[in-house]
Amino acid sequence: MGEYLDQVPENLHGHIRAIAKASKLGDDEESMEKLAKGWLDKKLVFEEEIDKQEMEEIDFLSKDDERGVLAMTYSGSLLNLGPLVDGTRKVVYTSVGFRTDAPDSAENAKSKLAKDITIDDIIEFEVGPVKSTSKIFKIAVLKNDMSPEEQEENLTQVMTQVEELMLDVNKTVMME
């Protein structure tokens, strides 16, 4: 193993290997280290930004929970699942990784979760921007009691900031 891959949670090693194989970087040890460093940097960005916005990390969210959610997948993709309004959520999926087997972004304003959201499990949709995601690494919700419109606005702002910072991480990884 390498310096950075050793710092990535062990249950994600196989996923990083799969990303390396599906990426344009190749699947040698140097590429694995680049991806592991990038993943660690993205994890830090996600954690810092949700902390700045006073969001709370949770391990589980019922599909019927009305709160909006920001989630990070094992592969570093982001999901902004807006608040539940009239049985649907606006969901924005953004792949902020090196995957060639996932869309760069997808959105559906009338998404429906197929099941509850749990750390270390995929998010599946009855109706959504994607059928399912890779496994979920982090889930964050807003702490403050806000209207659905305020939640949507805040989640979009956090997602945009996290996405921009993660894209900067990608550029750095590619230059190394």
C-alpha positions in Angstrom: 0.0 0.0 0.0 1.0 3.6 -0.2 1.2 6.7 2.0 -2.3 8.0 1.0 -4.1 4.8 0.3 -3.3 3.7 3.9 -5.2 6.7 5.2 -8.3 5.9 3.3 -10.8 3.7 5.2 -10.1 0.1 4.3 -13.7 -0.5 3.1 -13.1 2.0 0.3 -9.9 0.5 -1.1 -11.7 -1.8 -3.5 -13.8 1.2 -4.7 -10.7 3.3 -5.3 -9.1 0.4 -7.3 -12.3 0.2 -9.4 -12.2 4.0 -10.0 -8.6 3.7 -11.1 -9.4 1.0 -13.6 -12.4 3.0 -14.9 -10.5 6.3 -15.0 -8.1 7.8 -17.5 -5.3 7.6 -15.0 -4.6 3.9 -15.2 -4.6 1.3 -12.4 -1.0 1.3 -11.3 0.2 2.1 -7.7 1.0 5.7 -8.6 -2.5 6.3 -10.0 -4.0 4.6 -6.9 -2.0 7.0 -4.7 -3.1 10.1 -6.7 -6.7 9.0 -6.4 -6.4 8.2 -2.7 -4.8 11.6 -2.0 -7.6 13.3 -4.1 -10.2 11.3 -2.2 -8.7 12.4 1.2 -8.7 16.0 0.0 -12.3 15.8 -1.1 -13.4 14.2 2.2 -11.7 17.2 4.0 -13.4 19.7 1.7 -16.8 18.1 2.4 -16.3 18.0 6.1 -15.0 21.6 6.3 -17.9 23.0 4.2 -20.6 21.2 6.1 -19.0 22.4 9.3 -19.0 26.0 8.1 -22.7 25.7 7.3 -23.4 24.1 10.7 -24.7 21.0 9.1 -25.0 17.8 11.1 -23.5 14.4 9.9 -26.0 11.5 10.3 -25.8 7.8 9.5 -29.4 7.3 8.4 -32.2 9.2 6.9 -35.7 7.8 6.4 -37.0 8.3 2.8 -40.0 10.0 4.3 -37.8 12.5 6.4 -38.7 16.0 5.1 -35.2 17.4 5.5 -32.9 18.1 2.6 -29.6 16.2 2.5 -26.1 16.6 1.1 -24.4 13.3 0.5 -20.9 12.2 -0.6 -20.4 8.8 -2.2 -17.4 6.5 -1.9 -16.3 7.7 -5.3 -16.5 11.3 -4.3 -19.7 12.2 -6.2 -22.1 14.6 -4.5 -25.9 14.5 -4.2 -28.1 17.4 -3.2 -31.4 15.8 -2.2 -33.7 18.7 -1.6 -36.4 18.7 1.1 -39.4 16.4 0.7 -42.3 18.5 -0.7 -45.6 16.9 -1.8 -43.9 13.5 -1.9 -40.9 14.4 -4.2 -37.5 16.0 -3.9 -35.3 18.0 -6.3 -32.2 15.9 -6.6 -28.9 17.0 -8.2 -26.2 14.4 -8.8 -22.7 15.5 -9.7 -19.8 13.2 -10.3 -16.7 15.0 -9.0 -14.3 12.2 -9.7 -12.4 10.6 -12.4 -15.0 8.0 -13.4 -15.8 7.4 -17.0 -18.8 5.1 -16.1 -21.0 7.8 -14.5 -22.6 11.0 -15.8 -20.9 14.3 -15.0 -24.2 15.6 -13.6 -27.9 14.8 -13.7 -30.9 16.5 -12.1 -34.6 15.6 -11.6 -37.0 18.0 -9.9 -39.5 15.3 -9.0 -37.3 12.5 -7.6 -38.6 9.8 -5.2 -36.3 7.7 -3.1 -36.9 3.9 -3.3 -35.6 3.3 0.2 -34.1 4.9 3.3 -30.5 6.4 3.0 -27.9 4.7 5.0 -24.1 5.1 5.3 -22.2 2.3 3.4 -25.3 1.6 1.2 -26.3 2.9 -2.2 -29.1 5.5 -2.7 -31.8 4.1 -5.0 -34.5 6.1 -6.7 -38.0 5.1 -7.9 -37.7 8.3 -9.9 -34.5 10.2 -10.0 -31.6 11.7 -11.9 -29.9 8.3 -11.8 -31.2 4.9 -10.9 -28.7 4.4 -8.1 -25.4 5.8 -6.7 -22.3 4.1 -5.4 -22.2 3.5 -1.7 -22.7 6.6 0.5 -19.8 7.7 2.7 -21.2 10.8 4.4 -24.7 12.3 4.9 -25.3 15.8 6.2 -28.4 17.7 7.0 -29.0 21.3 8.0 -29.3 21.8 11.8 -31.6 24.8 11.8 -35.3 24.6 11.3 -35.8 26.1 7.8 -38.6 26.3 5.3 -38.2 24.0 2.2 -37.2 27.1 0.1 -34.5 28.1 2.6 -33.2 24.5 2.8 -33.0 24.3 -1.0 -31.1 27.6 -1.2 -28.7 26.6 1.5 -28.1 23.1 0.2 -27.5 24.5 -3.3 -25.0 27.0 -2.0 -23.1 24.4 0.0 -23.1 21.9 -2.9 -21.8 24.6 -5.3 -19.0 25.5 -2.9 -18.0 21.8 -2.3 -18.2 21.0 -6.0 -15.9 23.9 -6.9 -13.3 23.0 -4.3 -13.5 19.3 -5.3 -12.9 20.3 -8.9 -9.8 22.2 -7.8 -8.6 19.0 -6.0 -9.1 17.1 -9.3 -6.9 19.6 -11.2 -4.2 19.3 -8.5 -4.3 15.5 -8.7 -4.0 15.6 -12.5 -1.0 17.9 -12.4 1.0 15.8 -9.9 
